[in-house]
Amino acid sequence: MNDRTTEQKMEVARARMAELATKFLVRTDADIAAMRGGLGRLASGDVNGLADIRHLAHRMVGTGATLGFESLSGHARHIEKLTEVFAPGALPDERWRMQVAAEIDALATELGSLRDS
Amino acid sequence: MNGTLESLLYVDDDADIREIVEMSLGLDGTLRVISSSGGEHALSTMRSERPDLVVLDVMMPGMDGPAILGRMRADPQLRHIPVIFMTAKADPKEVARFRELTAIGVIAKPFDPMALGGQVRALWNSR
């Protein structure tokens, strides 16, 4: 039987959105670690680190805001913009890596405060 | 106006967003919504499922949204299917570029899950 009213379906959807929001916070923790890993790879000369950071940030921008985490999405947008300064395959310098590391730290701080709230 | 919208394929590499979109568009119970993570799978799903409309995320690893649209327009089985793009970069320049690529419209990310169905139907009806 599938005779739920639209209002009942919306209630189910809202509940599932809340679950996905919790899952997103867990995933963001892992994504932050992966971004730091990407920076480490760039520091050791692996150009793939740039594309990895860009992809993670981009996903975080769209999914975060859709789930109601505008602040996380905003930090991720800053990181994504920084990655767009370079063409794919480029090897950014240390100054850029420090800028991105600072943005990732800000993202991690925001994630921590969201978890505490 | 070209008929009723009955089925839609949503293509996005993010599984969570796919689930949200499927839920959102399935709320009124009148639309069959299927999804794909992208690439060749998306194209083969279009051939097997024959959706009325395809909604493509723009930035995906491997084959991005515009590349999938290019493949669709070169394929006699798929070239007629209308496409909407979803993107976090929905500035006027990008929207104009997507329309030049034959997209019927662009929906900005983030989107309101409760309003998404209305946005999709409005673009479908405005063709």
Interface residues (C-beta under 8 A of the other chain):
Chain A: T6 K9 M10 A13 R16 M17 L20 K23 F24 H55 H58 R59 V61 G62 T63 G64 A65 T66 L67 S73 R77
Chain B: D13 D14 D16 I17 E19 I20 M23 S24 G26 L27 D28 G29 M59 P61 A88 K109 P110 F111 P113 M114
